Amino acid sequence: MEQSLNAINPAAAPDNQRIFSFVLLDREDFAVRLEDDAGRKISSTLVLNDLFSFDVIERAGERLNMEALFGGYEFRTKQDTLELLRKLRDAFRTSRPKC
């Protein structure tokens, strides 16, 4: 869901939406590199690389995954984000000076 809200082309059909994807070059210096100027299809991203997986724990291949913790927050993410954008758009329209 969070990837669709950040799509490069949000008006596209869900199967065709794309996001920018970055390669981590240096964790300590926060250095990243854009993987592809055209972005990558959201439908091709792996769940293993989701936003709430921070690292792979060495024992038994477990992941430190915060999905359950953030699940309550992300339940209404799309609805709340769209409502916020609507309010901002309406506020912008009413606050512009009339010439």
C-alpha positions in Angstrom: 0.0 0.0 0.0 2.7 2.5 1.0 4.5 1.9 -2.3 1.3 2.7 -4.3 1.0 6.0 -2.5 4.6 6.9 -3.5 4.3 5.7 -7.1 6.0 7.8 -9.8 2.8 7.3 -11.9 0.0 7.1 -9.3 -2.7 7.3 -12.0 -1.5 4.1 -13.7 -3.2 0.8 -13.1 -1.8 -0.9 -10.0 0.1 -3.5 -12.1 1.9 -0.7 -14.0 2.7 1.6 -11.1 6.4 2.3 -10.6 8.6 3.5 -7.7 12.2 4.7 -7.6 14.5 2.0 -6.1 17.9 2.7 -4.6 21.0 0.6 -3.9 22.6 1.1 -0.5 26.3 1.9 -1.2 27.4 2.9 2.3 25.2 2.5 5.4 27.4 4.7 7.6 27.6 7.6 5.1 24.0 7.2 3.9 25.2 6.8 0.3 22.7 5.4 -2.2 22.4 5.1 -6.0 19.3 5.1 -8.1 18.9 1.7 -9.7 17.0 2.8 -12.8 15.9 6.2 -14.1 12.6 4.7 -15.2 11.9 3.2 -11.7 10.8 -0.3 -11.1 7.4 -1.9 -11.2 5.9 -2.1 -7.7 4.5 -5.5 -8.6 8.1 -6.8 -9.0 9.4 -5.7 -5.6 10.0 -8.5 -3.2 8.3 -8.7 0.2 11.7 -9.5 1.6 12.7 -5.9 0.9 9.6 -4.3 2.4 9.7 -1.0 4.2 9.5 -2.6 7.7 12.3 -5.2 7.3 15.4 -3.6 8.7 18.0 -6.3 8.7 18.4 -10.0 8.4 19.2 -11.7 11.7 21.8 -14.4 11.4 20.2 -17.0 13.5 17.7 -19.3 11.7 17.3 -16.8 8.9 14.8 -14.7 10.9 14.1 -11.1 9.8 13.7 -8.2 12.2 10.3 -7.3 10.8 8.1 -4.6 12.2 5.1 -5.2 10.0 2.9 -6.4 12.9 3.8 -3.3 14.9 3.1 -0.9 12.1 0.1 -2.8 10.8 -2.3 -0.7 12.9 -0.9 2.5 11.5 -0.9 1.4 7.9 -4.4 0.1 8.0 -5.8 3.5 7.1 -2.8 5.0 5.4 -4.3 5.3 1.9 -7.6 6.8 3.2 -5.9 9.2 5.6 -3.3 10.3 3.0 -5.9 11.0 0.4 -8.0 13.0 2.9 -4.9 15.0 3.9 -4.1 15.8 0.2 -7.7 16.8 -0.4 -7.6 19.2 2.6 -4.3 20.7 1.5 -5.7 21.2 -2.1 -8.8 22.8 -0.8 -6.8 25.1 1.6 -4.5 26.1 -1.2 -7.5 27.0 -3.5 -9.2 29.1 -0.9 -6.0 30.9 0.3 -4.8 32.1 -3.1 -5.1 35.9 -3.6 -7.7 36.9 -6.2 -6.5 39.3 -8.9 
